[in-house]
Amino acid sequence: MEKRLDHLLSPIRIGSLELANRVVMPAMGTALGNEDSTVSEANLAYMKRRAQSGAGLIITEITEVHPLGAVAPHCLGVWDDRFIPGLRQLADVVHDQGGKIALQLHHTGRENYLLQRKKQAIGPSAVPSFIFGFLGAPREMTLDDIKETLAAFGAAARRAKTAGFDAVELHGAHGYLLMQFLSAHSNKRTDQYGGDFRGRSRFTIECIEEVRRQVGKDYPVSLRISGDECIKNGYTIEDMVTVVPDFVRAGVDVINVSFGTHGNPEVNNDTPNPSAPVEFESGFKAHLARKIKAVVDVPVISVGRYTDPFAMDEVIARGDADMIAVARQHLADPDFLKNAREGHPEDTLECLACNQGCIERLSLEQLPIRCAMNPQTGQELLYPKGPAPISRNVWVVGSGPGGLTAAFEAHASDIKSFFSNASRK
């Protein structure tokens, strides 16, 4: 039976925005920005290559809405108008490739090593981070802090619209500030922003409302959530389905359903974070999206180690989700969707889910993004287009994925044509 991509390649609307297909590149940190949190040439080159995948929607890496929410100097900022020119270039790069792009709005809250060291980190309550707790607890946010932060999210969304982005996404997942308010582990407040799960959801709802007020009723707004905290005594998908309709009523046009929190110390039988290693099958968290989809009437995005477009199509076909988020595969081989469309999916370099260059390198070594399968990732400015003007003999030391890819690069003027020819012999 011939495999088809009819569902994955069908168009879909997010509010007023029409997308050509159901593939989403979700936010992934790169540490490619300038030291002043502005967009760099490396950011532009990286994003241009990712946009060539043909995904219906590209979502930027996290952009910080407030200096007290900035995770690292090389992360992009959107807390001031001075960031708009660079962000406009980023949007233009994707538009020039025929794509659509959303800016992800982010605040670290307590999950901030640099600010914790300076005793400047803030959070819903003065509860130490699972990871950075050895540095002490964050300062509990006052009502004035909350008001200022909500305004910062709204102003950031307005700047995104001014810069030409097609949508914005609020980062309410993975243990950062919005999720810190949702979690009973980090939110011990007794005022209107604490208490039961519905009370703890108030900050997120007001954030959505402020963003909607700033961008108008027709501008698309996405919310990324962790559908399940995946932690002992944490909130579950059964809790989340009770408040997601409130998020939609507040102004959300699409729900991006991820999972897990920042530094889970105790986990259940599932993986503790969305960067699942190789032993987890594609789409292993699709059931979370399905449960959210059952209670809302807006599109729902599924996350979970997706690499094969045909498997993605099946998830949509059976009604588990409306769209599929494909993160690390966009790093390993941005041509995965084009290869499947054109009938030679075997040419795709599949992500190993090794997490070395895209997760460990950034989080542990504070270095820019790389990929074990694709040496061009994060180094797009260094790679010339076409064959070298002068032929040379080179030694490649090492026969792992990176070494083999380097050898193929050296052998062929275009790695894709070499693999394509090799696969047909």
C-alpha positions as CSV (number, residue, x, y, z in Angstrom):
1,M,0.0,0.0,0.0
2,E,1.4,3.4,-1.0
3,K,2.2,5.7,1.8
4,R,0.6,9.1,1.5
5,L,0.9,12.5,3.2
6,D,-2.6,13.8,2.5
7,H,-3.4,14.8,6.1
8,L,0.0,16.2,6.9
9,L,0.2,18.3,3.8
10,S,-3.4,19.7,3.9
11,P,-3.7,23.4,4.8
12,I,-5.0,24.6,8.2
13,R,-6.1,27.9,9.7
14,I,-4.9,29.3,13.1
15,G,-7.3,32.1,13.7
16,S,-6.8,34.4,10.7
17,L,-3.6,32.7,9.6
18,E,-3.7,30.1,6.9
19,L,-0.8,27.6,6.8
20,A,0.2,25.5,3.8
21,N,0.6,22.2,5.9
22,R,0.5,20.8,9.4
23,V,4.2,20.6,10.1
24,V,5.5,23.0,12.8
25,M,9.1,23.6,13.8
26,P,8.8,24.4,17.5
27,A,11.1,26.7,19.5
28,M,14.6,25.4,20.1
29,G,17.4,27.3,21.8
30,T,20.5,28.0,19.7
31,A,22.7,30.5,21.7
32,L,23.5,32.0,18.3
33,G,22.4,35.6,19.2
34,N,24.6,38.5,19.8
35,E,25.8,39.2,23.4
36,D,23.4,42.1,23.7
37,S,20.4,39.7,22.9
38,T,20.0,41.0,19.4
39,V,19.6,38.9,16.2
40,S,22.9,37.9,14.7
41,E,23.9,36.9,11.2
42,A,24.3,33.4,12.5
43,N,20.6,33.5,13.6
44,L,19.5,34.6,10.2
45,A,21.5,31.9,8.4
46,Y,20.3,29.2,10.7
47,M,16.7,30.2,10.4
48,K,16.9,30.5,6.6
49,R,18.1,26.9,6.4
50,R,15.4,25.7,8.7
51,A,12.7,27.6,6.8
52,Q,13.8,25.7,3.6
53,S,12.2,22.6,5.1
54,G,8.8,23.8,3.9
55,A,7.2,23.5,7.3
56,G,3.8,25.3,7.6
57,L,4.9,27.2,10.7
58,I,8.3,28.1,12.1
59,I,8.4,29.1,15.8
60,T,11.5,31.0,16.9
61,E,13.6,30.1,19.9
62,I,12.6,31.7,23.2
63,T,12.7,35.5,23.2
64,E,12.8,37.2,26.5
65,V,10.0,39.6,27.5
66,H,11.9,41.1,30.5
67,P,15.5,41.4,31.6
68,L,14.6,39.5,34.8
69,G,13.4,36.6,32.6
70,A,16.5,36.4,30.4
71,V,18.1,33.0,30.6
72,A,21.5,33.9,29.0
73,P,23.1,36.8,27.1
74,H,22.9,35.0,23.7
75,C,19.2,34.4,24.0
76,L,17.1,36.8,21.9
77,G,15.4,39.7,23.6
78,V,12.1,41.5,22.9
79,W,11.7,43.7,26.0
80,D,12.6,46.9,24.2
81,D,11.9,48.5,20.9
82,R,15.6,48.4,20.0
83,F,15.1,44.7,19.2
84,I,12.5,45.3,16.5
85,P,14.9,45.8,13.5
86,G,16.8,42.5,14.1
87,L,13.6,40.6,14.7
88,R,12.1,42.1,11.5
89,Q,15.1,40.6,9.6
90,L,14.4,37.2,11.2
91,A,10.7,37.3,10.1
92,D,11.7,38.4,6.6
93,V,14.2,35.5,6.3
94,V,11.3,33.0,6.8
95,H,8.9,35.0,4.6
96,D,11.5,35.0,1.8
97,Q,11.4,31.2,1.8
98,G,7.6,31.2,1.6
99,G,7.0,30.3,5.2
100,K,5.1,31.6,8.2
101,I,6.8,32.5,11.5
102,A,5.7,33.0,15.1
103,L,7.8,34.6,17.9
104,Q,7.9,32.7,21.1
105,L,7.6,34.9,24.2
106,H,9.4,33.6,27.3
107,H,10.3,34.4,30.9
108,T,12.5,32.0,32.9
109,G,11.2,32.9,36.4
110,R,13.2,31.0,39.0
111,E,14.9,28.7,36.4
112,N,17.8,31.1,35.8
113,Y,21.3,30.3,36.9
114,L,22.9,33.7,36.3
115,L,20.1,35.6,38.1
116,Q,20.0,33.1,40.9
117,R,23.7,33.7,41.5
118,K,23.1,37.5,41.6
119,K,20.0,36.9,44.0
120,Q,17.8,38.6,41.4
121,A,15.7,35.7,40.2
122,I,11.9,35.9,40.8
123,G,9.1,33.3,40.9
124,P,5.6,32.8,42.1
125,S,6.9,31.8,45.5
126,A,10.2,31.7,47.3
127,V,10.6,28.0,46.5
128,P,14.1,26.8,45.3
129,S,14.4,25.4,41.8
130,F,15.0,21.7,41.5
131,I,18.2,22.4,39.5
132,F,19.4,25.7,41.0
133,G,18.2,25.2,44.5
134,F,21.8,25.1,45.8
135,L,21.9,28.9,45.0
136,G,18.9,29.6,47.2
137,A,15.3,30.5,46.5
138,P,14.0,33.2,44.1
139,R,12.3,36.3,45.4
140,E,8.5,35.9,45.6
141,M,6.8,38.1,43.1
142,T,4.7,40.9,44.5
143,L,1.4,42.0,42.9
144,D,3.3,44.9,41.3
145,D,5.9,42.4,39.9
146,I,3.0,40.4,38.4
147,K,1.4,43.5,36.9
148,E,4.8,44.5,35.4
149,T,5.4,41.0,34.0
150,L,2.0,40.8,32.4
151,A,2.5,44.2,30.8
152,A,5.9,43.0,29.5
153,F,4.3,40.0,27.8
154,G,1.8,42.2,26.2
155,A,4.3,44.8,25.0
156,A,6.5,42.0,23.6
157,A,3.6,40.6,21.6
158,R,3.0,44.1,20.2
159,R,6.6,44.4,19.2
160,A,6.4,41.0,17.5
161,K,3.4,42.1,15.4
162,T,5.3,45.4,14.5
163,A,8.3,43.4,13.4
164,G,6.2,41.4,11.0
165,F,5.7,38.1,12.7
166,D,2.6,36.1,11.7
167,A,1.8,35.0,15.2
168,V,3.1,34.9,18.8
169,E,3.4,31.9,21.2
170,L,3.4,32.1,25.0
171,H,5.8,29.7,26.6
172,G,3.8,28.1,29.3
173,A,5.7,24.8,29.5
174,H,8.9,23.1,30.7
175,G,9.0,24.7,34.2
176,Y,9.3,28.3,33.2
177,L,7.4,31.2,34.7
178,L,3.9,30.6,33.4
179,M,4.2,26.9,34.4
180,Q,5.7,27.8,37.7
181,F,2.4,29.6,38.5
182,L,0.5,26.4,37.4
183,S,2.6,24.0,39.5
184,A,1.9,23.3,43.1
185,H,5.6,22.6,43.5
186,S,6.6,26.2,42.8
187,N,3.4,28.1,43.6
188,K,2.6,28.3,47.3
189,R,0.7,31.6,47.1
190,T,-2.5,32.1,49.1
191,D,-3.7,35.1,47.1
192,Q,-5.7,35.1,43.9
193,Y,-2.8,33.7,41.9
194,G,-2.4,30.6,44.1
195,G,-4.6,27.9,45.7
196,D,-6.1,25.2,43.6
197,F,-5.3,24.5,40.0
198,R,-7.8,26.9,38.7
199,G,-6.4,29.7,41.0
200,R,-2.9,28.9,39.9
201,S,-4.0,29.2,36.2
202,R,-5.0,32.8,36.7
203,F,-1.6,34.3,35.8
204,T,-1.6,32.4,32.5
205,I,-5.2,33.5,31.7
206,E,-4.3,37.2,32.5
207,C,-1.2,36.9,30.4
208,I,-3.2,35.7,27.4
209,E,-5.7,38.5,27.9
210,E,-3.0,41.1,28.0
211,V,-1.4,39.8,24.9
212,R,-4.7,39.7,23.1
213,R,-5.4,43.3,24.2
214,Q,-2.1,44.4,22.7
215,V,-2.3,42.6,19.4
216,G,-6.0,42.8,18.6
217,K,-8.7,40.2,18.1
218,D,-7.5,38.8,14.7
219,Y,-3.8,38.3,15.4
220,P,-3.0,34.6,16.0
221,V,-1.8,33.6,19.5
222,S,-0.4,30.2,20.5
223,L,0.1,28.8,23.9
224,R,2.7,26.1,24.6
225,I,1.8,24.0,27.6
226,S,3.2,21.0,29.4
227,G,0.1,18.8,29.3
228,D,1.4,16.7,32.1
229,E,4.0,17.8,34.6
230,C,5.5,14.3,34.6
231,I,6.6,14.5,38.2
232,K,5.6,13.0,41.5
233,N,2.6,14.9,43.0
234,G,2.6,17.2,39.9
235,Y,-0.4,18.2,37.9
236,T,-1.7,15.8,35.3
237,I,-3.4,15.9,32.0
238,E,-6.7,15.4,33.8
239,D,-6.0,18.7,35.7
240,M,-5.0,20.5,32.5
241,V,-8.1,19.7,30.6
242,T,-10.1,21.5,33.2
243,V,-8.4,24.9,32.5
244,V,-7.5,24.7,28.8
245,P,-11.0,25.9,27.7
246,D,-10.4,29.0,29.9
247,F,-7.1,29.6,28.0
248,V,-9.0,29.5,24.7
249,R,-11.8,31.8,26.0
250,A,-9.0,34.2,27.0
251,G,-7.8,34.4,23.4
252,V,-5.7,31.4,22.4
253,D,-6.0,30.2,18.8
254,V,-3.8,27.1,19.0
255,I,-2.6,24.8,21.9
256,N,0.9,23.4,21.5
257,V,1.0,20.4,23.8
258,S,4.4,19.4,25.2
259,F,5.1,17.8,28.6
260,G,7.5,17.7,31.5
261,T,9.1,20.4,33.7
262,H,12.6,21.8,34.3
263,G,14.8,19.4,36.2
264,N,12.3,16.7,37.3
265,P,14.0,15.0,40.3
266,E,11.4,12.2,40.5
267,V,9.7,10.9,37.4
268,N,7.1,8.4,36.4
269,N,7.6,5.7,33.7
270,D,7.6,8.4,31.0
271,T,10.5,10.5,30.0
272,P,10.9,13.6,32.2
273,N,11.3,16.1,29.4
274,P,10.4,16.6,25.7
275,S,13.9,15.8,24.5
276,A,13.2,12.1,24.6
277,P,16.1,9.8,23.9
278,V,16.2,7.2,21.1
279,E,14.4,4.4,23.0
280,F,11.1,6.4,22.9
281,E,9.0,5.8,19.8
282,S,7.7,8.5,17.5
283,G,4.6,10.2,18.8
284,F,4.7,8.5,22.2
285,K,3.0,11.5,23.8
286,A,0.2,11.9,21.2
287,H,-2.4,10.9,23.8
288,L,-1.8,14.2,25.6
289,A,-2.7,16.2,22.5
290,R,-5.7,13.9,22.0
291,K,-7.1,14.7,25.4
292,I,-6.6,18.4,24.9
293,K,-8.2,18.2,21.5
294,A,-11.3,16.7,23.0
295,V,-12.1,19.8,25.1
296,V,-11.3,22.7,22.8
297,D,-12.3,23.8,19.3
298,V,-9.0,25.2,18.2
299,P,-6.1,23.4,16.5
300,V,-3.9,21.3,18.8
301,I,-0.2,20.5,18.2
302,S,1.4,17.2,19.2
303,V,5.0,16.9,20.4
304,G,7.1,13.8,20.8
305,R,10.3,12.7,18.9
306,Y,8.7,12.9,15.5
307,T,11.1,12.1,12.6
308,D,9.0,10.3,9.9
309,P,6.4,12.4,8.0
310,F,4.4,9.3,7.2
311,A,4.0,8.5,10.9
312,M,3.1,12.1,11.5
313,D,0.3,11.8,8.9
314,E,-1.1,8.8,10.7
315,V,-1.3,10.8,14.0
316,I,-3.4,13.4,12.3
317,A,-5.4,10.9,10.3
318,R,-6.6,9.1,13.5
319,G,-7.6,12.5,15.1
320,D,-4.9,12.6,17.9
321,A,-3.8,16.1,16.8
322,D,-4.2,18.7,14.1
323,M,-0.5,19.6,13.7
324,I,2.8,18.0,14.4
325,A,5.8,19.7,16.1
326,V,9.1,18.5,14.6
327,A,12.1,19.9,16.5
328,R,15.4,17.9,16.4
329,Q,14.7,16.5,13.0
330,H,14.8,20.0,11.6
331,L,18.4,20.1,12.9
332,A,19.5,16.7,11.6
333,D,18.1,17.3,8.1
334,P,15.9,20.2,7.2
335,D,15.0,18.5,4.0
336,F,13.1,15.6,5.6
337,L,9.7,16.9,4.4
338,K,10.8,17.7,0.9
339,N,12.4,14.3,0.6
340,A,9.1,12.6,1.6
341,R,7.1,14.8,-0.7
342,E,9.4,14.0,-3.7
343,G,9.3,10.3,-3.1
344,H,12.7,9.6,-1.7
345,P,12.4,9.7,2.1
346,E,15.3,7.3,2.3
347,D,17.6,10.2,1.6
348,T,16.8,11.8,4.9
349,L,19.3,11.8,7.7
350,E,17.2,10.8,10.7
351,C,17.8,12.4,14.1
352,L,19.5,10.1,16.6
353,A,17.9,11.7,19.6
354,C,21.4,11.8,21.1
355,N,20.8,15.3,22.6
356,Q,24.6,16.0,22.5
357,G,24.8,19.1,20.2
358,C,21.2,20.5,20.7
359,I,20.6,19.9,24.4
360,E,23.7,19.1,26.4
361,R,26.0,21.5,24.5
362,L,23.7,24.4,25.2
363,S,22.5,23.6,28.7
364,L,25.7,22.2,30.2
365,E,28.5,23.9,28.2
366,Q,26.6,27.2,27.3
367,L,27.8,26.8,23.7
368,P,25.9,27.4,20.4
369,I,23.8,24.7,18.9
370,R,25.3,21.8,16.8
371,C,24.1,18.4,15.6
372,A,25.9,15.1,15.5
373,M,24.2,14.2,12.2
374,N,24.5,17.5,10.5
375,P,27.8,19.5,10.8
376,Q,26.2,22.5,9.1
377,T,23.7,23.1,12.0
378,G,24.6,26.3,13.8
379,Q,27.5,26.9,11.4
380,E,25.6,27.8,8.3
381,L,27.8,30.9,7.7
382,L,30.9,28.7,7.5
383,Y,29.6,26.4,4.8
384,P,30.0,27.6,1.2
385,K,27.4,26.8,-1.4
386,G,28.4,24.6,-4.3
387,P,31.8,22.8,-4.9
388,A,35.1,24.2,-3.6
389,P,37.0,26.3,-6.1
390,I,40.2,24.3,-5.4
391,S,40.2,20.5,-5.0
392,R,42.2,19.2,-2.0
393,N,42.9,15.9,-0.3
394,V,41.7,15.8,3.3
395,W,41.8,13.4,6.2
396,V,38.7,12.8,8.2
397,V,39.5,11.5,11.7
398,G,36.6,9.7,13.3
399,S,33.9,7.4,11.9
400,G,30.9,8.5,13.9
401,P,27.9,10.2,12.3
402,G,29.8,13.6,12.3
403,G,32.9,12.0,10.7
404,L,30.9,10.1,8.1
405,T,28.9,13.2,7.2
406,A,32.1,15.3,6.9
407,A,33.5,12.7,4.5
408,F,30.4,12.8,2.4
409,E,30.6,16.6,2.4
410,A,34.2,16.5,1.3
411,H,33.4,14.0,-1.5
412,A,30.4,15.7,-3.0
413,S,29.6,19.2,-3.9
414,D,26.1,18.7,-2.6
415,I,25.6,16.1,0.2
416,K,22.0,15.6,-0.8
417,S,22.9,14.7,-4.4
418,F,25.6,12.3,-3.2
419,F,23.2,10.5,-0.8
420,S,20.5,10.5,-3.5
421,N,22.9,8.8,-6.0
422,A,24.3,6.4,-3.4
423,S,20.8,5.3,-2.4
424,R,19.9,4.4,-5.9
425,K,23.0,2.2,-6.6
